[in-house]
Amino acid sequence: MSRLGNLGARLYRGEVGYDFIGKRKIWYGVSILITITAIIGLAVGGLNMGIEFKGGAVFTTDVKAKISTSQAHEAAVEASGHEAIVQELGNGGLRIQITEVDTAKADAIKTQLSQDLGVPAEKINADLVGPSWGEQIANKAWTGLGIFMVLVVVYLAIAFEWRMAIAALVALIHDITITVGVYALVGFEVTPGTVIGLLTILGYSLYDTVVVFDSLKEGQKGITKQTRFTYSEIANRSINSTLVRSINTTVVALLPVAGLLFIGGGVLGAGMLNDISLSLFVGLAAGAYSSIFIATPLVADLKERDPQMKALKKRILAKRAAAAARGESAEDEHDDQPQDAFPEDAETAGAVVGQRRQPRGHGRTPGKR
């Protein structure tokens, strides 16, 4: 078995682990800091909306220009009076995108570009995009996002419980905010591809969260009939038992997206790939983070407010204190926990987080007591 596979097995059995729930305030603080940074970037710099949203003109030519892209950029800005985006095409031609340009002005810009680029005017194609089209896309995207959020909350409330539905919603909002904030900070152009990427990451983020929630749902069965683990401890075990799975699925998903972003967009200069790849890359990473450090700890916080969970925690702490006063382990005391309340490896389920659990002695065989 590989080292990672062995680690995953030990995490699942509870032999090792990290106290995610116990240190949740640290990760809450990290998330708040990242979110505030994203919001500040959005408020100060704003989003660099693409031509599909602002409206404008796109000039393309398949004839190699006599000037460089930087010179073409200066010529486009001078001819239009607006900021321009110039990209070199694979055939040596250029694609010049200028926002907020109407039909009358587009003809004059085309003529000027023909002279500056050294390309005949008939070899330059001019496409005009109206801002109303981009506005329709944005409205439909917001509508789709709202419907998605409602359906997610309803489904999770039915399949799990309302606390998990709220936690998942907070995690999704967290992921979207960070992704949009990164776009504002780096200045990447927001296009319909970006919108598609944002909607796509919601599914990935929700998948990781539901995997942990499903493990937590199984682990909390019969929780009030035992006095070994609090709800937070069971939640922490659920995160650790699915940790390697979450890491594996996230890394596998990030690798091709990273190829699009860093190699396709950065090395090869295919800037249009950045539209969707950046949103996918940031969103996938944020989704994996939020499912582990935000969603499940938030469920534990909400659940621990329940009177039954408060009473259970009080009984467990009292039992442990009494056992410690006698110099014994609380795990050695008789417990009325049903055998199927936890996985078959419950012998190691209550391991001290981050440490190897020593097997119980007294010559007893694990099972019903």
Secondary structure, 3 states (H helix, E strand, C coil): CCHHHHHHHHHHHCCCCCCCCCCHHHHHHHHHHHHHHHHHHHHHCCCEECHHHHCEEEEEECCCCCCCHHHHHHHHHHHHCCCEEEEECCCCCEEEEEECCCHHHHHHHHHHHHHHHCCCHHHEEEEEECHHHHHHHHHHHHHHHHHHHHHHHHHHHHHCCHHHHHHHHHHHHHHHHHHHHHHHHHCCEECHHHHHHHHHHHHHHHHHHHHHHHHHHHHCCCHHHCCCCCHHHHHHHHHHHCHHHHHHHHHHHHHHHHHHHHHHHHHCCCHHHHHHHHHHHHHHHHHHHHHHHHHHHHHHHHHCCCHHHHHHHHHHHHHHHHHHHCCCCHHHCCCCCCHHHCCCCCCCCCCCCCCCCCCCCCCCCCCCC
